Amino acid sequence: MPKTVPALLLGLVLLAAAPLAAQTGPTGATMTPAIADVVKELTPTGKIRVSINLGNVVLAKQDPTTKELSGVSVDLARELGRRLGAPIELTPFPAAGRVFEAVKAGTLDLMFLAIEPVRAQEISFTPPYVLIEGTYLVLKDSPFKSVEELDRPGHRIAVNTGSAYDLFLTRTLKQATILRGPDGIAMLLKDKLEAAAGVKQALVIHARTDASVRVMAGRFQVIEQAMGTPAGRPAAARYLRGFIEEMKASGFVAEALKRHNQPDATIAPPAAG
């Protein structure tokens, strides 16, 4: 007579196997085990806590009246939450340096920042989805013609503390002095400095309304904007890498930039490999 598994034992086996076939996410949606691991890592508090960096006008803005957030980073965060069936909490930050402080404090699950070696010690970054130029704002009568001329002894360059260009120039400038503060442009104007570094689009916007300054031609940096999650979340990091590549390839990023009136931003090429 062939051997059979007792009904009770068979029931226990099926019950034990059930969680491996499907699990339930924060909103009650059924998920595969792989996606369940991603959601678990991204929602330690039951929601995805997302930083929105208002210091970069290419990526995000906030309506001064309604406080509504908009921009390509907001669209990406909402699409991620929709796909994972997980609630998201968008928190605006005035500058990238504040975002990085929140990452180190453990209060964020997803962030939109430029890839930088210092940040990469704490954050697992995706490949970039947008490339932005970093350049200088100078006084209108400034004698400087190229960005390379700024790196000279005695020259003072203002930066927003903790910004991508602050970190980059800290590594690369050899002779000029970096002055840090919450508003590099204000420092340039107040103290008649040699230059203020910044994202090209933001500097152009300022120069349109201030005849005392001009934006220098050329650039000192290509800023790689990416999504990230705190280090030590391997399933989430893998998923986000694939997600951002799909968002570039599908046209989602391009359409979002167009919709939010940021035609000068360059979509990053597909990641190698």
Summary of the structure (lengths in Angstrom):
residues: 273
radius of gyration: 23.1
end to end distance: 56.0
largest distance: 99.6
contacts: 871
relative contact order: 0.17
helix: 39%
strand: 25%
